[in-house]
């Protein structure tokens, strides 16, 4: 079942690989008459539907206007790397604390849905710090009792990144070259376009579904192929 039109979309992480694609899709989507991006700096876009709210994510719960979350679709593509963040503590703040604060505001103010991108292999029991933090974020968001929480867990993503990640770029080249050979159980590890992930985030927000839905990488690709 497709949900109502004329709603507000709220995006955190609008300047990242997925976020930039997502904002453009939301601005062009007929269901949304308002797209609010929560940012620290200007994103360099201009559109009649677009509203930029400059905030400190450390004070997100104090600085955002709760009423704009009522019946809104909330999209979270916040994320960094330990190298960019500078420490594990700073990484956890961006990838766990900020999404959780956004989730609390969304729940308290009656958001219709909360859609977040994490990563393949995320688990709160993982021995890998990166995957464990992602898994803890998923776990803690699920405990909030959001009306609808959708977690997308893509494999390695490729697209037009603003920042330079040589190691990741090399891995993407390899994954794209061998993608056709990755069949059966290996298919879930195929690299995936950020555009496809963004597309499925919007699709997930626009349809009715369970209070918690987890989409693995191969499910994301399959959903995108149907539309």
Secondary structure as GFF3:
##gff-version 3
##sequence-region A 1 227
A	DSSP	beta_strand	7	12	.	.	.	ID=ss1
A	DSSP	alpha_helix	17	28	.	.	.	ID=ss2
A	DSSP	beta_strand	32	39	.	.	.	ID=ss3
A	DSSP	beta_strand	50	54	.	.	.	ID=ss4
A	DSSP	three_ten_helix	57	59	.	.	.	ID=ss5
A	DSSP	alpha_helix	60	63	.	.	.	ID=ss6
A	DSSP	three_ten_helix	66	69	.	.	.	ID=ss7
A	DSSP	beta_strand	73	76	.	.	.	ID=ss8
A	DSSP	alpha_helix	82	85	.	.	.	ID=ss9
A	DSSP	alpha_helix	88	92	.	.	.	ID=ss10
A	DSSP	pi_helix	93	97	.	.	.	ID=ss11
A	DSSP	alpha_helix	98	108	.	.	.	ID=ss12
A	DSSP	beta_strand	113	117	.	.	.	ID=ss13
A	DSSP	alpha_helix	129	142	.	.	.	ID=ss14
A	DSSP	beta_strand	149	153	.	.	.	ID=ss15
A	DSSP	beta_strand	157	158	.	.	.	ID=ss16
A	DSSP	alpha_helix	166	178	.	.	.	ID=ss17
A	DSSP	three_ten_helix	179	181	.	.	.	ID=ss18
A	DSSP	three_ten_helix	184	189	.	.	.	ID=ss19
A	DSSP	beta_strand	192	193	.	.	.	ID=ss20
A	DSSP	alpha_helix	194	206	.	.	.	ID=ss21
A	DSSP	beta_strand	212	216	.	.	.	ID=ss22
A	DSSP	alpha_helix	217	225	.	.	.	ID=ss23
###
